Amino acid sequence: MAKFEATANRIFNRVFVCRRCKTKTRVDIKKVLAKAVVCKKCGMKNFRPIKKTK
């Protein structure tokens, strides 16, 4: 099971999605909370964590 946990961490760890244009960005959570990250596509500063299941 360790192999699957490593894969899940690689896919979902530190990945956030822009609330306006749905672009994925890999960044540290402290920067997201401080609004120090800007979306590369639309310039917005609001992000949400990526959903792990559909």
FIKOLZA-1660 file (N, C-alpha, C; in steps of 0.1 Angstrom, whole numbers, plus 5000, padded with zeros to 4 digits):
% residues 54
   i   px   py   pz ch aa at
   1 5008 4988 5000  A  M  N
   1 5000 5000 5000  A  M CA
   1 5008 5013 5000  A  M  C
   2 5021 5012 5004  A  A  N
   2 5029 5024 5004  A  A CA
   2 5031 5030 4990  A  A  C
   3 5031 5021 4980  A  K  N
   3 5032 5027 4967  A  K CA
   3 5021 5035 4963  A  K  C
   4 5009 5031 4967  A  F  N
   4 4997 5039 4964  A  F CA
   4 4996 5052 4972  A  F  C
   5 5001 5052 4984  A  E  N
   5 5001 5064 4992  A  E CA
   5 5011 5074 4986  A  E  C
   6 5022 5069 4981  A  A  N
   6 5032 5078 4975  A  A CA
   6 5026 5084 4962  A  A  C
   7 5019 5077 4955  A  T  N
   7 5012 5082 4943  A  T CA
   7 5002 5092 4946  A  T  C
   8 4994 5090 4956  A  A  N
   8 4984 5099 4960  A  A CA
   8 4990 5112 4965  A  A  C
   9 5001 5111 4973  A  N  N
   9 5008 5123 4977  A  N CA
   9 5013 5131 4966  A  N  C
  10 5018 5125 4956  A  R  N
  10 5024 5132 4944  A  R CA
  10 5013 5139 4936  A  R  C
  11 5001 5133 4935  A  I  N
  11 4991 5139 4927  A  I CA
  11 4983 5150 4935  A  I  C
  12 4980 5147 4948  A  F  N
  12 4972 5157 4955  A  F CA
  12 4979 5166 4965  A  F  C
  13 4991 5163 4969  A  N  N
  13 4998 5171 4979  A  N CA
  13 5002 5185 4973  A  N  C
  14 4999 5195 4980  A  R  N
  14 5002 5209 4976  A  R CA
  14 4997 5214 4963  A  R  C
  15 4985 5208 4958  A  V  N
  15 4979 5212 4946  A  V CA
  15 4967 5220 4949  A  V  C
  16 4966 5231 4943  A  F  N
  16 4954 5240 4945  A  F CA
  16 4949 5244 4931  A  F  C
  17 4936 5248 4931  A  V  N
  17 4928 5251 4919  A  V CA
  17 4923 5265 4920  A  V  C
  18 4925 5273 4909  A  C  N
  18 4920 5286 4909  A  C CA
  18 4905 5286 4909  A  C  C
  19 4899 5295 4916  A  R  N
  19 4884 5295 4917  A  R CA
  19 4877 5301 4905  A  R  C
  20 4884 5309 4897  A  R  N
  20 4879 5315 4885  A  R CA
  20 4881 5306 4873  A  R  C
  21 4893 5302 4870  A  C  N
  21 4896 5296 4857  A  C CA
  21 4899 5281 4858  A  C  C
  22 4899 5276 4871  A  K  N
  22 4901 5261 4873  A  K CA
  22 4915 5256 4869  A  K  C
  23 4925 5265 4869  A  T  N
  23 4938 5261 4866  A  T CA
  23 4945 5255 4879  A  T  C
  24 4952 5244 4877  A  K  N
  24 4959 5237 4889  A  K CA
  24 4973 5244 4890  A  K  C
  25 4976 5246 4903  A  T  N
  25 4990 5251 4907  A  T CA
  25 4995 5243 4918  A  T  C
  26 5008 5240 4918  A  R  N
  26 5014 5233 4929  A  R CA
  26 5022 5244 4937  A  R  C
  27 5018 5246 4949  A  V  N
  27 5024 5257 4958  A  V CA
  27 5022 5253 4972  A  V  C
  28 5030 5259 4981  A  D  N
  28 5029 5257 4995  A  D CA
  28 5016 5263 5001  A  D  C
  29 5010 5257 5011  A  I  N
  29 4997 5261 5016  A  I CA
  29 4999 5275 5023  A  I  C
  30 5010 5277 5029  A  K  N
  30 5012 5290 5036  A  K CA
  30 5011 5302 5026  A  K  C
  31 5016 5300 5014  A  K  N
  31 5015 5311 5004  A  K CA
  31 5001 5313 5000  A  K  C
  32 4993 5302 4999  A  V  N
  32 4979 5303 4995  A  V CA
  32 4971 5311 5005  A  V  C
  33 4974 5307 5018  A  L  N
  33 4966 5314 5029  A  L CA
  33 4970 5329 5030  A  L  C
  34 4983 5332 5027  A  A  N
  34 4987 5346 5027  A  A CA
  34 4984 5354 5015  A  A  C
  35 4977 5347 5005  A  K  N
  35 4974 5353 4992  A  K CA
  35 4986 5359 4985  A  K  C
  36 4997 5351 4986  A  A  N
  36 5010 5356 4980  A  A CA
  36 5011 5349 4966  A  A  C
  37 5002 5340 4962  A  V  N
  37 5002 5333 4950  A  V CA
  37 4992 5339 4940  A  V  C
  38 4996 5341 4928  A  V  N
  38 4987 5347 4917  A  V CA
  38 4986 5336 4906  A  V  C
  39 4974 5334 4902  A  C  N
  39 4971 5325 4891  A  C CA
  39 4978 5330 4878  A  C  C
  40 4985 5320 4872  A  K  N
  40 4993 5323 4860  A  K CA
  40 4984 5327 4848  A  K  C
  41 4971 5322 4848  A  K  N
  41 4963 5324 4837  A  K CA
  41 4954 5336 4838  A  K  C
  42 4948 5338 4850  A  C  N
  42 4938 5349 4851  A  C CA
  42 4942 5360 4861  A  C  C
  43 4952 5357 4869  A  G  N
  43 4956 5368 4879  A  G CA
  43 4949 5368 4892  A  G  C
  44 4940 5358 4895  A  M  N
  44 4933 5358 4907  A  M CA
  44 4941 5353 4918  A  M  C
  45 4937 5356 4931  A  K  N
  45 4945 5351 4942  A  K CA
  45 4937 5342 4951  A  K  C
  46 4925 5338 4947  A  N  N
  46 4917 5328 4955  A  N CA
  46 4919 5314 4949  A  N  C
  47 4923 5305 4958  A  F  N
  47 4925 5291 4954  A  F CA
  47 4918 5282 4964  A  F  C
  48 4915 5270 4959  A  R  N
  48 4909 5260 4968  A  R CA
  48 4917 5247 4966  A  R  C
  49 4917 5238 4976  A  P  N
  49 4924 5225 4974  A  P CA
  49 4918 5217 4964  A  P  C
  50 4925 5208 4957  A  I  N
  50 4920 5199 4947  A  I CA
  50 4912 5188 4954  A  I  C
  51 4901 5184 4948  A  K  N
  51 4892 5174 4953  A  K CA
  51 4899 5160 4951  A  K  C
  52 4899 5152 4961  A  K  N
  52 4905 5139 4960  A  K CA
  52 4897 5128 4953  A  K  C
  53 4883 5130 4953  A  T  N
  53 4874 5120 4947  A  T CA
  53 4864 5128 4939  A  T  C
  54 4858 5121 4930  A  K  N
  54 4847 5126 4922  A  K CA
  54 4835 5120 4925  A  K  C
% end
